[in-house]
Amino acid sequence: MAENDKTCHTIEKKIQRNHIMKSMNISLPDTMRDYIEEQVAQGGYSSVSEYFRELVRQDQKQRANERLQTMLLEGLNSGNATEMTAQDWEDIRQAVREKTNKRQSAI
């Protein structure tokens, strides 16, 4: 198990090196700073930056889940499902072709 942890940590570090990281400074009250430092010490994070990156990832995931829930509810509330026709599929294919052609002409 420890070997897997070491391997995952090594892979993560390599990925981080390949991504350009930019610094961001934030101002916090002492109580929040102390809390964050405590979380880093107790949570197994290697740095405050790693802790904040994890918070951002969690927030991104939560917002994506909320968007998915919204879309699912919109789908459920949009009425009864109808069977796709051959014309529906052709319209989708045509829209994809047009989008692809537009992208290729922009290159």
N, CA, C and O atoms as CSV, one atom per row, in Angstrom:
chain,resi,resn,atom,element,x,y,z
A,1,MET,N,N,0.825,-1.196,0.000
A,1,MET,CA,C,0.000,0.000,0.000
A,1,MET,C,C,0.866,1.256,0.000
A,1,MET,O,O,0.580,2.203,-0.733
A,2,ALA,N,N,1.923,1.273,0.816
A,2,ALA,CA,C,2.801,2.437,0.881
A,2,ALA,C,C,3.481,2.673,-0.461
A,2,ALA,O,O,3.703,3.819,-0.853
A,3,GLU,N,N,3.810,1.606,-1.158
A,3,GLU,CA,C,4.436,1.740,-2.481
A,3,GLU,C,C,3.489,2.426,-3.454
A,3,GLU,O,O,3.917,3.268,-4.243
A,4,ASN,N,N,2.196,2.073,-3.408
A,4,ASN,CA,C,1.213,2.740,-4.262
A,4,ASN,C,C,1.113,4.225,-3.939
A,4,ASN,O,O,1.027,5.060,-4.840
A,5,ASP,N,N,1.124,4.549,-2.646
A,5,ASP,CA,C,1.060,5.954,-2.244
A,5,ASP,C,C,2.256,6.724,-2.781
A,5,ASP,O,O,2.123,7.844,-3.274
A,6,LYS,N,N,3.424,6.102,-2.677
A,6,LYS,CA,C,4.646,6.745,-3.160
A,6,LYS,C,C,4.581,6.944,-4.669
A,6,LYS,O,O,4.955,8.002,-5.176
A,7,THR,N,N,4.107,5.931,-5.386
A,7,THR,CA,C,3.992,6.021,-6.841
A,7,THR,C,C,3.013,7.112,-7.235
A,7,THR,O,O,3.304,7.916,-8.121
A,8,CYS,N,N,1.851,7.152,-6.586
A,8,CYS,CA,C,0.848,8.173,-6.899
A,8,CYS,C,C,1.390,9.568,-6.622
A,8,CYS,O,O,1.169,10.495,-7.401
A,9,HIS,N,N,2.104,9.713,-5.502
A,9,HIS,CA,C,2.667,11.016,-5.149
A,9,HIS,C,C,3.705,11.441,-6.191
A,9,HIS,O,O,3.747,12.607,-6.584
A,10,THR,N,N,4.539,10.500,-6.638
A,10,THR,CA,C,5.550,10.793,-7.655
A,10,THR,C,C,4.901,11.210,-8.960
A,10,THR,O,O,5.336,12.173,-9.590
A,11,ILE,N,N,3.868,10.497,-9.370
A,11,ILE,CA,C,3.157,10.839,-10.606
A,11,ILE,C,C,2.543,12.228,-10.484
A,11,ILE,O,O,2.623,13.026,-11.417
A,12,GLU,N,N,1.931,12.519,-9.340
A,12,GLU,CA,C,1.310,13.831,-9.142
A,12,GLU,C,C,2.348,14.940,-9.238
A,12,GLU,O,O,2.090,15.981,-9.841
A,13,LYS,N,N,3.514,14.727,-8.652
A,13,LYS,CA,C,4.569,15.740,-8.710
A,13,LYS,C,C,5.024,15.963,-10.146
A,13,LYS,O,O,5.268,17.104,-10.539
A,14,LYS,N,N,5.144,14.887,-10.948
A,14,LYS,CA,C,5.540,15.027,-12.347
A,14,LYS,C,C,4.487,15.802,-13.124
A,14,LYS,O,O,4.822,16.643,-13.957
A,15,ILE,N,N,3.224,15.525,-12.857
A,15,ILE,CA,C,2.146,16.247,-13.527
A,15,ILE,C,C,2.212,17.725,-13.150
A,15,ILE,O,O,2.061,18.589,-14.013
A,16,GLN,N,N,2.433,18.018,-11.889
A,16,GLN,CA,C,2.506,19.408,-11.449
A,16,GLN,C,C,3.667,20.128,-12.114
A,16,GLN,O,O,3.537,21.298,-12.474
A,17,ARG,N,N,4.810,19.450,-12.288
A,17,ARG,CA,C,5.957,20.073,-12.934
A,17,ARG,C,C,5.664,20.393,-14.385
A,17,ARG,O,O,6.178,21.380,-14.912
A,18,ASN,N,N,4.854,19.585,-15.043
A,18,ASN,CA,C,4.533,19.800,-16.442
A,18,ASN,C,C,3.472,20.875,-16.640
A,18,ASN,O,O,3.276,21.341,-17.763
A,19,HIS,N,N,2.794,21.272,-15.593
A,19,HIS,CA,C,1.796,22.340,-15.667
A,19,HIS,C,C,2.439,23.622,-15.141
A,19,HIS,O,O,3.129,23.612,-14.122
A,20,ILE,N,N,2.209,24.689,-15.830
A,20,ILE,CA,C,2.743,25.957,-15.369
A,20,ILE,C,C,1.899,26.414,-14.183
A,20,ILE,O,O,0.684,26.580,-14.290
A,21,MET,N,N,2.553,26.607,-13.082
A,21,MET,CA,C,1.863,27.045,-11.876
A,21,MET,C,C,2.077,28.545,-11.719
A,21,MET,O,O,3.176,29.052,-11.948
A,22,LYS,N,N,1.040,29.235,-11.335
A,22,LYS,CA,C,1.133,30.669,-11.068
A,22,LYS,C,C,0.811,30.899,-9.606
A,22,LYS,O,O,-0.005,30.189,-9.017
A,23,SER,N,N,1.445,31.875,-9.039
A,23,SER,CA,C,1.230,32.199,-7.631
A,23,SER,C,C,0.013,33.093,-7.464
A,23,SER,O,O,-0.343,33.875,-8.345
A,24,MET,N,N,-0.613,32.948,-6.298
A,24,MET,CA,C,-1.737,33.801,-5.935
A,24,MET,C,C,-1.594,34.099,-4.447
A,24,MET,O,O,-1.432,33.186,-3.638
A,25,ASN,N,N,-1.654,35.344,-4.101
A,25,ASN,CA,C,-1.564,35.735,-2.698
A,25,ASN,C,C,-2.953,36.086,-2.191
A,25,ASN,O,O,-3.728,36.756,-2.873
A,26,ILE,N,N,-3.253,35.623,-0.987
A,26,ILE,CA,C,-4.539,35.952,-0.383
A,26,ILE,C,C,-4.302,36.455,1.037
A,26,ILE,O,O,-3.341,36.063,1.699
A,27,SER,N,N,-5.176,37.309,1.480
A,27,SER,CA,C,-5.105,37.828,2.845
A,27,SER,C,C,-6.162,37.129,3.680
A,27,SER,O,O,-7.323,37.023,3.287
A,28,LEU,N,N,-5.733,36.653,4.842
A,28,LEU,CA,C,-6.639,35.941,5.738
A,28,LEU,C,C,-6.467,36.457,7.156
A,28,LEU,O,O,-5.373,36.869,7.542
A,29,PRO,N,N,-7.538,36.435,7.929
A,29,PRO,CA,C,-7.383,36.730,9.357
A,29,PRO,C,C,-6.565,35.615,10.016
A,29,PRO,O,O,-6.505,34.491,9.516
A,30,ASP,N,N,-5.949,35.942,11.126
A,30,ASP,CA,C,-5.099,34.969,11.819
A,30,ASP,C,C,-5.835,33.674,12.137
A,30,ASP,O,O,-5.260,32.590,12.036
A,31,THR,N,N,-7.107,33.784,12.521
A,31,THR,CA,C,-7.851,32.573,12.888
A,31,THR,C,C,-7.986,31.627,11.695
A,31,THR,O,O,-7.872,30.411,11.847
A,32,MET,N,N,-8.228,32.186,10.515
A,32,MET,CA,C,-8.337,31.336,9.321
A,32,MET,C,C,-6.975,30.754,8.944
A,32,MET,O,O,-6.873,29.584,8.575
A,33,ARG,N,N,-5.945,31.568,9.040
A,33,ARG,CA,C,-4.594,31.089,8.734
A,33,ARG,C,C,-4.214,29.938,9.665
A,33,ARG,O,O,-3.682,28.922,9.218
A,34,ASP,N,N,-4.487,30.099,10.945
A,34,ASP,CA,C,-4.192,29.036,11.911
A,34,ASP,C,C,-4.964,27.765,11.572
A,34,ASP,O,O,-4.420,26.662,11.628
A,35,TYR,N,N,-6.229,27.931,11.222
A,35,TYR,CA,C,-7.059,26.780,10.863
A,35,TYR,C,C,-6.466,26.050,9.657
A,35,TYR,O,O,-6.366,24.823,9.661
A,36,ILE,N,N,-6.079,26.792,8.643
A,36,ILE,CA,C,-5.525,26.184,7.431
A,36,ILE,C,C,-4.231,25.449,7.744
A,36,ILE,O,O,-4.025,24.328,7.281
A,37,GLU,N,N,-3.369,26.069,8.517
A,37,GLU,CA,C,-2.111,25.413,8.883
A,37,GLU,C,C,-2.371,24.136,9.678
A,37,GLU,O,O,-1.656,23.147,9.523
A,38,GLU,N,N,-3.388,24.162,10.524
A,38,GLU,CA,C,-3.764,22.967,11.284
A,38,GLU,C,C,-4.266,21.868,10.347
A,38,GLU,O,O,-3.924,20.698,10.519
A,39,GLN,N,N,-5.070,22.244,9.364
A,39,GLN,CA,C,-5.581,21.263,8.401
A,39,GLN,C,C,-4.446,20.643,7.599
A,39,GLN,O,O,-4.461,19.443,7.323
A,40,VAL,N,N,-3.481,21.439,7.232
A,40,VAL,CA,C,-2.326,20.933,6.486
A,40,VAL,C,C,-1.575,19.928,7.342
A,40,VAL,O,O,-1.203,18.854,6.869
A,41,ALA,N,N,-1.354,20.276,8.595
A,41,ALA,CA,C,-0.616,19.385,9.491
A,41,ALA,C,C,-1.374,18.094,9.758
A,41,ALA,O,O,-0.768,17.022,9.791
A,42,GLN,N,N,-2.674,18.171,9.947
A,42,GLN,CA,C,-3.465,16.993,10.290
A,42,GLN,C,C,-3.938,16.206,9.078
A,42,GLN,O,O,-4.137,14.994,9.162
A,43,GLY,N,N,-4.116,16.880,7.964
A,43,GLY,CA,C,-4.718,16.238,6.802
A,43,GLY,C,C,-3.759,15.561,5.853
A,43,GLY,O,O,-4.172,14.999,4.839
A,44,GLY,N,N,-2.497,15.611,6.173
A,44,GLY,CA,C,-1.547,14.933,5.311
A,44,GLY,C,C,-1.208,15.696,4.041
A,44,GLY,O,O,-0.701,15.110,3.085
A,45,TYR,N,N,-1.478,16.985,4.020
A,45,TYR,CA,C,-1.114,17.798,2.863
A,45,TYR,C,C,0.343,18.214,3.010
A,45,TYR,O,O,0.824,18.451,4.118
A,46,SER,N,N,1.033,18.299,1.890
A,46,SER,CA,C,2.445,18.660,1.962
A,46,SER,C,C,2.658,20.164,2.063
A,46,SER,O,O,3.738,20.618,2.440
A,47,SER,N,N,1.628,20.935,1.726
A,47,SER,CA,C,1.777,22.390,1.775
A,47,SER,C,C,0.403,23.052,1.817
A,47,SER,O,O,-0.622,22.416,1.573
A,48,VAL,N,N,0.409,24.327,2.129
A,48,VAL,CA,C,-0.821,25.113,2.098
A,48,VAL,C,C,-1.352,25.159,0.669
A,48,VAL,O,O,-2.562,25.098,0.449
A,49,SER,N,N,-0.445,25.267,-0.301
A,49,SER,CA,C,-0.869,25.291,-1.710
A,49,SER,C,C,-1.612,24.019,-2.084
A,49,SER,O,O,-2.634,24.068,-2.768
A,50,GLU,N,N,-1.098,22.881,-1.635
A,50,GLU,CA,C,-1.770,21.613,-1.940
A,50,GLU,C,C,-3.160,21.582,-1.309
A,50,GLU,O,O,-4.114,21.097,-1.918
A,51,TYR,N,N,-3.269,22.096,-0.100
A,51,TYR,CA,C,-4.565,22.158,0.585
A,51,TYR,C,C,-5.555,23.002,-0.221
A,51,TYR,O,O,-6.696,22.591,-0.429
A,52,PHE,N,N,-5.125,24.165,-0.669
A,52,PHE,CA,C,-6.012,25.033,-1.450
A,52,PHE,C,C,-6.366,24.413,-2.799
A,52,PHE,O,O,-7.505,24.529,-3.249
A,53,ARG,N,N,-5.399,23.752,-3.451
A,53,ARG,CA,C,-5.713,23.085,-4.724
A,53,ARG,C,C,-6.789,22.031,-4.520
A,53,ARG,O,O,-7.686,21.883,-5.350
A,54,GLU,N,N,-6.701,21.300,-3.416
A,54,GLU,CA,C,-7.716,20.286,-3.125
A,54,GLU,C,C,-9.078,20.937,-2.882
A,54,GLU,O,O,-10.100,20.423,-3.338
A,55,LEU,N,N,-9.098,22.054,-2.173
A,55,LEU,CA,C,-10.365,22.767,-1.963
A,55,LEU,C,C,-10.969,23.213,-3.290
A,55,LEU,O,O,-12.178,23.098,-3.490
A,56,VAL,N,N,-10.145,23.717,-4.188
A,56,VAL,CA,C,-10.638,24.163,-5.493
A,56,VAL,C,C,-11.170,22.975,-6.283
A,56,VAL,O,O,-12.231,23.065,-6.900
A,57,ARG,N,N,-10.433,21.850,-6.266
A,57,ARG,CA,C,-10.913,20.648,-6.978
A,57,ARG,C,C,-12.258,20.197,-6.433
A,57,ARG,O,O,-13.151,19.842,-7.202
A,58,GLN,N,N,-12.412,20.208,-5.110
A,58,GLN,CA,C,-13.687,19.818,-4.507
A,58,GLN,C,C,-14.804,20.765,-4.929
A,58,GLN,O,O,-15.918,20.325,-5.215
A,59,ASP,N,N,-14.515,22.053,-4.969
A,59,ASP,CA,C,-15.511,23.038,-5.384
A,59,ASP,C,C,-15.890,22.835,-6.847
A,59,ASP,O,O,-17.068,22.902,-7.199
A,60,GLN,N,N,-14.900,22.586,-7.699
A,60,GLN,CA,C,-15.184,22.333,-9.114
A,60,GLN,C,C,-16.074,21.106,-9.274
A,60,GLN,O,O,-17.017,21.108,-10.066
A,61,LYS,N,N,-15.763,20.066,-8.518
A,61,LYS,CA,C,-16.553,18.838,-8.597
A,61,LYS,C,C,-17.985,19.086,-8.118
A,61,LYS,O,O,-18.940,18.617,-8.738
A,62,GLN,N,N,-18.129,19.818,-7.023
A,62,GLN,CA,C,-19.463,20.115,-6.492
A,62,GLN,C,C,-20.276,20.925,-7.498
A,62,GLN,O,O,-21.453,20.639,-7.716
A,63,ARG,N,N,-19.663,21.926,-8.106
A,63,ARG,CA,C,-20.380,22.749,-9.080
A,63,ARG,C,C,-20.752,21.944,-10.321
A,63,ARG,O,O,-21.827,22.139,-10.889
A,64,ALA,N,N,-19.872,21.042,-10.743
A,64,ALA,CA,C,-20.192,20.181,-11.886
A,64,ALA,C,C,-21.374,19.280,-11.547
A,64,ALA,O,O,-22.258,19.071,-12.378
A,65,ASN,N,N,-21.390,18.747,-10.324
A,65,ASN,CA,C,-22.519,17.916,-9.894
A,65,ASN,C,C,-23.814,18.718,-9.844
A,65,ASN,O,O,-24.875,18.215,-10.213
A,66,GLU,N,N,-23.727,19.960,-9.390
A,66,GLU,CA,C,-24.920,20.810,-9.355
A,66,GLU,C,C,-25.436,21.080,-10.768
A,66,GLU,O,O,-26.644,21.052,-11.005
A,67,ARG,N,N,-24.518,21.341,-11.709
A,67,ARG,CA,C,-24.932,21.562,-13.104
A,67,ARG,C,C,-25.585,20.308,-13.672
A,67,ARG,O,O,-26.593,20.383,-14.374
A,68,LEU,N,N,-24.994,19.151,-13.357
A,68,LEU,CA,C,-25.565,17.890,-13.826
A,68,LEU,C,C,-26.963,17.691,-13.255
A,68,LEU,O,O,-27.883,17.316,-13.982
A,69,GLN,N,N,-27.128,17.942,-11.956
A,69,GLN,CA,C,-28.443,17.809,-11.324
A,69,GLN,C,C,-29.462,18.732,-11.994
A,69,GLN,O,O,-30.600,18.335,-12.245
A,70,THR,N,N,-29.045,19.961,-12.279
A,70,THR,CA,C,-29.938,20.919,-12.937
A,70,THR,C,C,-30.352,20.410,-14.309
A,70,THR,O,O,-31.529,20.463,-14.669
A,71,MET,N,N,-29.385,19.917,-15.075
A,71,MET,CA,C,-29.702,19.413,-16.417
A,71,MET,C,C,-30.604,18.184,-16.353
A,71,MET,O,O,-31.513,18.030,-17.169
A,72,LEU,N,N,-30.347,17.307,-15.377
A,72,LEU,CA,C,-31.198,16.124,-15.235
A,72,LEU,C,C,-32.632,16.522,-14.896
A,72,LEU,O,O,-33.583,15.975,-15.454
A,73,LEU,N,N,-32.781,17.476,-13.980
A,73,LEU,CA,C,-34.130,17.940,-13.630
A,73,LEU,C,C,-34.814,18.610,-14.815
A,73,LEU,O,O,-36.011,18.421,-15.028
A,74,GLU,N,N,-34.062,19.392,-15.586
A,74,GLU,CA,C,-34.639,20.008,-16.782
A,74,GLU,C,C,-35.112,18.930,-17.752
A,74,GLU,O,O,-36.178,19.046,-18.357
A,75,GLY,N,N,-34.306,17.883,-17.891
A,75,GLY,CA,C,-34.692,16.785,-18.774
A,75,GLY,C,C,-35.952,16.088,-18.294
A,75,GLY,O,O,-36.850,15.794,-19.083
A,76,LEU,N,N,-36.011,15.827,-16.995
A,76,LEU,CA,C,-37.189,15.160,-16.444
A,76,LEU,C,C,-38.440,16.025,-16.571
A,76,LEU,O,O,-39.539,15.512,-16.785
A,77,ASN,N,N,-38.265,17.332,-16.437
A,77,ASN,CA,C,-39.407,18.246,-16.483
A,77,ASN,C,C,-39.767,18.699,-17.894
A,77,ASN,O,O,-40.716,19.463,-18.073
A,78,SER,N,N,-39.031,18.245,-18.884
A,78,SER,CA,C,-39.269,18.732,-20.247
A,78,SER,C,C,-40.376,17.975,-20.970
A,78,SER,O,O,-40.688,18.274,-22.123
A,79,GLY,N,N,-40.952,17.022,-20.310
A,79,GLY,CA,C,-42.047,16.281,-20.943
A,79,GLY,C,C,-41.648,14.848,-21.243
A,79,GLY,O,O,-40.550,14.396,-20.918
A,80,ASN,N,N,-42.573,14.158,-21.870
A,80,ASN,CA,C,-42.330,12.757,-22.191
A,80,ASN,C,C,-41.272,12.626,-23.281
A,80,ASN,O,O,-41.161,13.463,-24.177
A,81,ALA,N,N,-40.514,11.568,-23.175
A,81,ALA,CA,C,-39.491,11.293,-24.184
A,81,ALA,C,C,-40.161,10.869,-25.483
A,81,ALA,O,O,-41.216,10.236,-25.492
A,82,THR,N,N,-39.514,11.239,-26.571
A,82,THR,CA,C,-40.005,10.804,-27.879
A,82,THR,C,C,-38.904,10.020,-28.566
A,82,THR,O,O,-37.719,10.263,-28.339
A,83,GLU,N,N,-39.295,9.099,-29.387
A,83,GLU,CA,C,-38.326,8.269,-30.085
A,83,GLU,C,C,-37.609,9.101,-31.140
A,83,GLU,O,O,-38.222,9.913,-31.833
A,84,MET,N,N,-36.292,8.884,-31.253
A,84,MET,CA,C,-35.499,9.590,-32.264
A,84,MET,C,C,-35.858,9.054,-33.639
A,84,MET,O,O,-35.998,7.847,-33.836
A,85,THR,N,N,-36.004,9.965,-34.578
A,85,THR,CA,C,-36.295,9.575,-35.960
A,85,THR,C,C,-35.005,9.623,-36.768
A,85,THR,O,O,-33.989,10.149,-36.314
A,86,ALA,N,N,-35.064,9.069,-37.966
A,86,ALA,CA,C,-33.907,9.126,-38.861
A,86,ALA,C,C,-33.540,10.580,-39.147
A,86,ALA,O,O,-32.359,10.911,-39.256
A,87,GLN,N,N,-34.533,11.438,-39.267
A,87,GLN,CA,C,-34.273,12.861,-39.523
A,87,GLN,C,C,-33.579,13.520,-38.332
A,87,GLN,O,O,-32.695,14.356,-38.513
A,88,ASP,N,N,-33.980,13.145,-37.112
A,88,ASP,CA,C,-33.323,13.682,-35.920
A,88,ASP,C,C,-31.831,13.363,-35.947
A,88,ASP,O,O,-30.997,14.234,-35.699
A,89,TRP,N,N,-31.501,12.100,-36.253
A,89,TRP,CA,C,-30.102,11.679,-36.310
A,89,TRP,C,C,-29.359,12.413,-37.422
A,89,TRP,O,O,-28.210,12.815,-37.237
A,90,GLU,N,N,-29.983,12.587,-38.541
A,90,GLU,CA,C,-29.341,13.306,-39.651
A,90,GLU,C,C,-29.098,14.764,-39.279
A,90,GLU,O,O,-28.055,15.324,-39.617
A,91,ASP,N,N,-30.041,15.375,-38.595
A,91,ASP,CA,C,-29.862,16.760,-38.148
A,91,ASP,C,C,-28.666,16.878,-37.199
A,91,ASP,O,O,-27.895,17.835,-37.277
A,92,ILE,N,N,-28.521,15.908,-36.311
A,92,ILE,CA,C,-27.386,15.902,-35.381
A,92,ILE,C,C,-26.083,15.756,-36.153
A,92,ILE,O,O,-25.125,16.489,-35.908
A,93,ARG,N,N,-26.047,14.803,-37.092
A,93,ARG,CA,C,-24.838,14.601,-37.899
A,93,ARG,C,C,-24.476,15.870,-38.670
A,93,ARG,O,O,-23.306,16.244,-38.747
A,94,GLN,N,N,-25.476,16.522,-39.233
A,94,GLN,CA,C,-25.237,17.749,-39.997
A,94,GLN,C,C,-24.684,18.848,-39.097
A,94,GLN,O,O,-23.768,19.570,-39.490
A,95,ALA,N,N,-25.225,18.977,-37.918
A,95,ALA,CA,C,-24.736,19.994,-36.980
A,95,ALA,C,C,-23.276,19.727,-36.608
A,95,ALA,O,O,-22.477,20.657,-36.507
A,96,VAL,N,N,-22.934,18.451,-36.405
A,96,VAL,CA,C,-21.550,18.086,-36.084
A,96,VAL,C,C,-20.639,18.402,-37.261
A,96,VAL,O,O,-19.553,18.950,-37.073
A,97,ARG,N,N,-21.071,18.062,-38.479
A,97,ARG,CA,C,-20.261,18.354,-39.669
A,97,ARG,C,C,-20.013,19.855,-39.798
A,97,ARG,O,O,-18.893,20.281,-40.080
A,98,GLU,N,N,-21.047,20.644,-39.593
A,98,GLU,CA,C,-20.904,22.096,-39.704
A,98,GLU,C,C,-19.934,22.642,-38.657
A,98,GLU,O,O,-19.105,23.502,-38.952
A,99,LYS,N,N,-20.049,22.139,-37.452
A,99,LYS,CA,C,-19.160,22.585,-36.383
A,99,LYS,C,C,-17.719,22.189,-36.688
A,99,LYS,O,O,-16.797,22.977,-36.480
A,100,THR,N,N,-17.527,20.965,-37.183
A,100,THR,CA,C,-16.188,20.488,-37.533
A,100,THR,C,C,-15.598,21.327,-38.658
A,100,THR,O,O,-14.437,21.731,-38.588
A,101,ASN,N,N,-16.385,21.588,-39.687
A,101,ASN,CA,C,-15.907,22.401,-40.812
A,101,ASN,C,C,-15.538,23.811,-40.362
A,101,ASN,O,O,-14.550,24.379,-40.827
A,102,LYS,N,N,-16.327,24.365,-39.465
A,102,LYS,CA,C,-16.067,25.711,-38.956
A,102,LYS,C,C,-14.743,25.749,-38.199
A,102,LYS,O,O,-13.965,26.692,-38.346
A,103,ARG,N,N,-14.493,24.725,-37.394
A,103,ARG,CA,C,-13.238,24.658,-36.637
A,103,ARG,C,C,-12.048,24.495,-37.574
A,103,ARG,O,O,-11.016,25.141,-37.396
A,104,GLN,N,N,-12.197,23.624,-38.576
A,104,GLN,CA,C,-11.092,23.376,-39.500
A,104,GLN,C,C,-10.776,24.609,-40.337
A,104,GLN,O,O,-9.611,24.866,-40.640
A,105,SER,N,N,-11.787,25.365,-40.709
A,105,SER,CA,C,-11.540,26.567,-41.509
A,105,SER,C,C,-10.896,27.672,-40.668
A,105,SER,O,O,-10.269,28.582,-41.211
A,106,ALA,N,N,-11.049,27.592,-39.362
A,106,ALA,CA,C,-10.445,28.590,-38.473
A,106,ALA,C,C,-8.956,28.328,-38.254
A,106,ALA,O,O,-8.227,29.203,-37.786
A,107,ILE,N,N,-8.511,27.126,-38.594
A,107,ILE,CA,C,-7.101,26.752,-38.356
A,107,ILE,C,C,-6.194,27.335,-39.380
A,107,ILE,O,O,-4.983,27.119,-39.326
